[in-house]
Amino acid sequence: MAIEIDDKLLDKLADLSRLKFEGEARTAIQADLKRMLNFVDKLNEVDTNGVEPLIYMTEESLTLRKDEVREQVSQKEALRNAPSSDSDYFKVPKVLDKEV
């Protein structure tokens, strides 16, 4: 199964990931994507008949620690080192634009 990594697909991936690929970076991303797809195609050639799926990487069971309340920081102490805050919250720059 060969998927062609053309400009249209690269533009769609860039839009979905909210990234911009220009110049040499665009060529490098295109080459990387081709290498990844070729690797997956190579893996598809491996005969896996009779091979049980791997569920866990180790035979050891997961040991969970008990949750314990330890030293606590007050809200005022937490906000003291914040670069920007109001009376109760951390202020952070807007990250996403709302598109309708």
PAVEXPA-718277 format. One record per atom (N, C-alpha, C): residue number from 1; atom name; x, y, z. Coordinates in steps of 0.2 Angstrom, whole numbers. Atoms other than C-alpha are relative to their C-alpha. Example, Ala and Ser with C-alpha at 12.3 -4.5 7.8 and 13.67 -1.06 7.14 Angstrom:
# residues 2
(atom 1, "N", (4, -6, 0))
(atom 1, "CA", (62, -22, 39))
(atom 1, "C", (4, 6, 0))
(atom 2, "N", (-4, -6, -1))
(atom 2, "CA", (68, -5, 36))
(atom 2, "C", (-4, 5, 3))
This chain:
# residues 100
(atom 1, "N", (4, -6, 0))
(atom 1, "CA", (0, 0, 0))
(atom 1, "C", (4, 6, 0))
(atom 2, "N", (-4, -6, 0))
(atom 2, "CA", (9, 15, -6))
(atom 2, "C", (-4, 7, 0))
(atom 3, "N", (3, -6, 0))
(atom 3, "CA", (3, 32, -1))
(atom 3, "C", (5, 5, -2))
(atom 4, "N", (-5, -6, 2))
(atom 4, "CA", (10, 47, -10))
(atom 4, "C", (-1, 6, 4))
(atom 5, "N", (-1, -6, -5))
(atom 5, "CA", (16, 61, 1))
(atom 5, "C", (1, 6, -5))
(atom 6, "N", (0, -6, 4))
(atom 6, "CA", (11, 75, -11))
(atom 6, "C", (-1, 7, 4))
(atom 7, "N", (1, -7, -3))
(atom 7, "CA", (9, 94, -8))
(atom 7, "C", (-7, 0, 3))
(atom 8, "N", (7, -1, -3))
(atom 8, "CA", (-10, 92, -5))
(atom 8, "C", (0, -4, 6))
(atom 9, "N", (0, 3, -6))
(atom 9, "CA", (-7, 79, 8))
(atom 9, "C", (4, 3, 6))
(atom 10, "N", (-5, -3, -5))
(atom 10, "CA", (7, 88, 17))
(atom 10, "C", (-4, 7, 2))
(atom 11, "N", (3, -6, -2))
(atom 11, "CA", (-4, 104, 17))
(atom 11, "C", (-6, -2, 5))
(atom 12, "N", (6, 3, -5))
(atom 12, "CA", (-19, 94, 25))
(atom 12, "C", (3, -1, 7))
(atom 13, "N", (-3, 2, -6))
(atom 13, "CA", (-7, 87, 38))
(atom 13, "C", (2, 6, 4))
(atom 14, "N", (-2, -6, -4))
(atom 14, "CA", (0, 104, 42))
(atom 14, "C", (-6, 4, 3))
(atom 15, "N", (6, -3, -2))
(atom 15, "CA", (-17, 111, 43))
(atom 15, "C", (-3, -3, 7))
(atom 16, "N", (2, 3, -6))
(atom 16, "CA", (-23, 98, 55))
(atom 16, "C", (4, 0, 6))
(atom 17, "N", (-4, 0, -6))
(atom 17, "CA", (-8, 99, 66))
(atom 17, "C", (2, 8, 2))
(atom 18, "N", (-1, -7, -1))
(atom 18, "CA", (-8, 118, 65))
(atom 18, "C", (7, 2, 0))
(atom 19, "N", (-7, -2, 1))
(atom 19, "CA", (10, 119, 59))
(atom 19, "C", (1, 3, -7))
(atom 20, "N", (-2, -2, 7))
(atom 20, "CA", (18, 127, 44))
(atom 20, "C", (7, -3, -2))
(atom 21, "N", (-6, 3, 3))
(atom 21, "CA", (30, 118, 33))
(atom 21, "C", (2, 4, -6))
(atom 22, "N", (-3, -4, 5))
(atom 22, "CA", (41, 129, 22))
(atom 22, "C", (7, -1, -2))
(atom 23, "N", (-6, 1, 2))
(atom 23, "CA", (56, 128, 12))
(atom 23, "C", (3, -7, 1))
(atom 24, "N", (-4, 6, -1))
(atom 24, "CA", (69, 115, 17))
(atom 24, "C", (-4, -4, 5))
(atom 25, "N", (4, 4, -5))
(atom 25, "CA", (58, 110, 32))
(atom 25, "C", (-5, -4, -3))
(atom 26, "N", (6, 4, 4))
(atom 26, "CA", (44, 105, 20))
(atom 26, "C", (3, -6, -3))
(atom 27, "N", (-3, 6, 4))
(atom 27, "CA", (56, 94, 10))
(atom 27, "C", (2, -5, 5))
(atom 28, "N", (-2, 5, -5))
(atom 28, "CA", (63, 86, 26))
(atom 28, "C", (-6, -3, 3))
(atom 29, "N", (6, 3, -3))
(atom 29, "CA", (45, 83, 33))
(atom 29, "C", (-2, -5, -5))
(atom 30, "N", (3, 5, 6))
(atom 30, "CA", (40, 75, 16))
(atom 30, "C", (4, -6, 0))
(atom 31, "N", (-5, 6, 0))
(atom 31, "CA", (56, 64, 16))
(atom 31, "C", (-1, -4, 7))
(atom 32, "N", (1, 4, -6))
(atom 32, "CA", (53, 59, 34))
(atom 32, "C", (-7, -4, 0))
(atom 33, "N", (6, 4, 1))
(atom 33, "CA", (35, 54, 31))
(atom 33, "C", (0, -6, -5))
(atom 34, "N", (-1, 5, 5))
(atom 34, "CA", (40, 44, 16))
(atom 34, "C", (4, -6, 3))
(atom 35, "N", (-4, 5, -4))
(atom 35, "CA", (53, 35, 27))
(atom 35, "C", (-5, -4, 5))
(atom 36, "N", (4, 3, -5))
(atom 36, "CA", (40, 31, 40))
(atom 36, "C", (-5, -5, -3))
(atom 37, "N", (5, 4, 3))
(atom 37, "CA", (27, 24, 28))
(atom 37, "C", (4, -6, -3))
(atom 38, "N", (-4, 6, 2))
(atom 38, "CA", (41, 13, 20))
(atom 38, "C", (1, -5, 5))
(atom 39, "N", (-1, 4, -6))
(atom 39, "CA", (45, 7, 37))
(atom 39, "C", (-6, -5, 2))
(atom 40, "N", (6, 4, -2))
(atom 40, "CA", (27, 2, 41))
(atom 40, "C", (-1, -5, -6))
(atom 41, "N", (1, 5, 6))
(atom 41, "CA", (26, -6, 23))
(atom 41, "C", (4, -6, 1))
(atom 42, "N", (-5, 5, -1))
(atom 42, "CA", (41, -16, 28))
(atom 42, "C", (-2, -5, 5))
(atom 43, "N", (3, 4, -5))
(atom 43, "CA", (33, -22, 44))
(atom 43, "C", (-6, -4, -2))
(atom 44, "N", (6, 3, 2))
(atom 44, "CA", (18, -27, 35))
(atom 44, "C", (2, -7, -4))
(atom 45, "N", (-3, 6, 4))
(atom 45, "CA", (29, -40, 25))
(atom 45, "C", (1, -6, 5))
(atom 46, "N", (-2, 5, -5))
(atom 46, "CA", (33, -49, 42))
(atom 46, "C", (-6, -5, 1))
(atom 47, "N", (6, 5, -1))
(atom 47, "CA", (23, -66, 44))
(atom 47, "C", (-1, 0, 7))
(atom 48, "N", (1, 1, -8))
(atom 48, "CA", (15, -65, 61))
(atom 48, "C", (-6, -5, 1))
(atom 49, "N", (4, 5, -1))
(atom 49, "CA", (4, -80, 59))
(atom 49, "C", (2, -4, 6))
(atom 50, "N", (-1, 4, -6))
(atom 50, "CA", (3, -89, 76))
(atom 50, "C", (4, 3, 5))
(atom 51, "N", (-3, -4, -5))
(atom 51, "CA", (11, -75, 85))
(atom 51, "C", (-5, 3, 4))
(atom 52, "N", (5, -3, -5))
(atom 52, "CA", (1, -70, 101))
(atom 52, "C", (1, 8, 0))
(atom 53, "N", (-1, -7, -1))
(atom 53, "CA", (-2, -51, 103))
(atom 53, "C", (4, 1, 7))
(atom 54, "N", (-3, -2, -6))
(atom 54, "CA", (9, -43, 116))
(atom 54, "C", (-4, 5, 4))
(atom 55, "N", (4, -4, -4))
(atom 55, "CA", (-1, -36, 130))
(atom 55, "C", (4, 4, 5))
(atom 56, "N", (-4, -3, -5))
(atom 56, "CA", (12, -32, 143))
(atom 56, "C", (7, -1, -2))
(atom 57, "N", (-8, 1, 1))
(atom 57, "CA", (31, -29, 141))
(atom 57, "C", (3, -4, 5))
(atom 58, "N", (-4, 4, -6))
(atom 58, "CA", (35, -38, 157))
(atom 58, "C", (-5, -4, 3))
(atom 59, "N", (4, 5, -4))
(atom 59, "CA", (28, -52, 167))
(atom 59, "C", (-2, 3, 7))
(atom 60, "N", (2, -3, -7))
(atom 60, "CA", (28, -41, 183))
(atom 60, "C", (-6, 4, 0))
(atom 61, "N", (7, -4, -1))
(atom 61, "CA", (12, -34, 190))
(atom 61, "C", (2, 7, 2))
(atom 62, "N", (-1, -7, -2))
(atom 62, "CA", (10, -16, 193))
(atom 62, "C", (-2, 1, 7))
(atom 63, "N", (1, -1, -7))
(atom 63, "CA", (12, -11, 211))
(atom 63, "C", (-2, 8, 1))
(atom 64, "N", (2, -7, -1))
(atom 64, "CA", (3, 5, 215))
(atom 64, "C", (2, 2, 8))
(atom 65, "N", (-1, -3, -7))
(atom 65, "CA", (8, 16, 230))
(atom 65, "C", (-6, 3, 3))
(atom 66, "N", (6, -3, -4))
(atom 66, "CA", (-5, 22, 243))
(atom 66, "C", (1, 8, -1))
(atom 67, "N", (0, -7, 0))
(atom 67, "CA", (-10, 40, 240))
(atom 67, "C", (1, 3, 7))
(atom 68, "N", (-1, -3, -6))
(atom 68, "CA", (-4, 50, 255))
(atom 68, "C", (0, 8, -1))
(atom 69, "N", (0, -7, 1))
(atom 69, "CA", (-7, 69, 258))
(atom 69, "C", (7, 2, 4))
(atom 70, "N", (-7, -2, -3))
(atom 70, "CA", (10, 77, 261))
(atom 70, "C", (0, 8, 1))
(atom 71, "N", (-1, -7, -1))
(atom 71, "CA", (16, 95, 263))
(atom 71, "C", (-5, 3, -6))
(atom 72, "N", (4, -4, 4))
(atom 72, "CA", (3, 107, 255))
(atom 72, "C", (2, 7, -1))
(atom 73, "N", (-2, -7, 1))
(atom 73, "CA", (5, 123, 247))
(atom 73, "C", (-7, 4, -1))
(atom 74, "N", (6, -4, 1))
(atom 74, "CA", (-8, 137, 249))
(atom 74, "C", (-1, 3, -7))
(atom 75, "N", (1, -3, 6))
(atom 75, "CA", (-16, 145, 235))
(atom 75, "C", (4, 7, -1))
(atom 76, "N", (-4, -7, -1))
(atom 76, "CA", (-8, 162, 240))
(atom 76, "C", (8, -2, -2))
(atom 77, "N", (-7, 2, 1))
(atom 77, "CA", (9, 153, 240))
(atom 77, "C", (2, -2, -7))
(atom 78, "N", (-1, 2, 7))
(atom 78, "CA", (7, 145, 223))
(atom 78, "C", (0, 5, -5))
(atom 79, "N", (0, -6, 5))
(atom 79, "CA", (2, 161, 215))
(atom 79, "C", (6, 5, 1))
(atom 80, "N", (-6, -4, -2))
(atom 80, "CA", (17, 170, 223))
(atom 80, "C", (5, 1, -5))
(atom 81, "N", (-5, 0, 5))
(atom 81, "CA", (29, 165, 210))
(atom 81, "C", (-2, 0, -7))
(atom 82, "N", (3, -1, 7))
(atom 82, "CA", (17, 166, 195))
(atom 82, "C", (2, 6, -4))
(atom 83, "N", (-2, -7, 4))
(atom 83, "CA", (23, 178, 181))
(atom 83, "C", (-6, 4, 0))
(atom 84, "N", (6, -5, 0))
(atom 84, "CA", (5, 184, 180))
(atom 84, "C", (-6, -4, 3))
(atom 85, "N", (6, 4, -4))
(atom 85, "CA", (-10, 180, 191))
(atom 85, "C", (-5, 6, 2))
(atom 86, "N", (5, -5, -3))
(atom 86, "CA", (-26, 189, 197))
(atom 86, "C", (-1, -3, 7))
(atom 87, "N", (1, 2, -7))
(atom 87, "CA", (-33, 186, 215))
(atom 87, "C", (0, -7, 1))
(atom 88, "N", (1, 7, -2))
(atom 88, "CA", (-37, 168, 213))
(atom 88, "C", (3, -5, -6))
(atom 89, "N", (-1, 4, 6))
(atom 89, "CA", (-30, 161, 196))
(atom 89, "C", (7, 2, -3))
(atom 90, "N", (-6, -1, 5))
(atom 90, "CA", (-14, 159, 185))
(atom 90, "C", (-3, 3, -6))
(atom 91, "N", (2, -3, 6))
(atom 91, "CA", (-15, 170, 170))
(atom 91, "C", (5, -2, -5))
(atom 92, "N", (-4, 3, 5))
(atom 92, "CA", (-8, 162, 154))
(atom 92, "C", (-2, 4, -7))
(atom 93, "N", (2, -3, 7))
(atom 93, "CA", (-7, 169, 136))
(atom 93, "C", (-5, -5, -4))
(atom 94, "N", (5, 3, 4))
(atom 94, "CA", (-21, 164, 124))
(atom 94, "C", (4, -5, -5))
(atom 95, "N", (-3, 5, 4))
(atom 95, "CA", (-16, 148, 115))
(atom 95, "C", (-3, -2, -6))
(atom 96, "N", (3, 2, 6))
(atom 96, "CA", (-29, 144, 103))
(atom 96, "C", (-5, 6, -2))
(atom 97, "N", (5, -4, 3))
(atom 97, "CA", (-40, 155, 92))
(atom 97, "C", (-7, -4, -1))
(atom 98, "N", (7, 3, 1))
(atom 98, "CA", (-59, 151, 92))
(atom 98, "C", (-2, 1, -7))
(atom 99, "N", (2, -1, 7))
(atom 99, "CA", (-64, 147, 75))
(atom 99, "C", (-7, -3, -1))
(atom 100, "N", (7, 3, 1))
(atom 100, "CA", (-83, 145, 70))
(atom 100, "C", (-1, -2, -7))
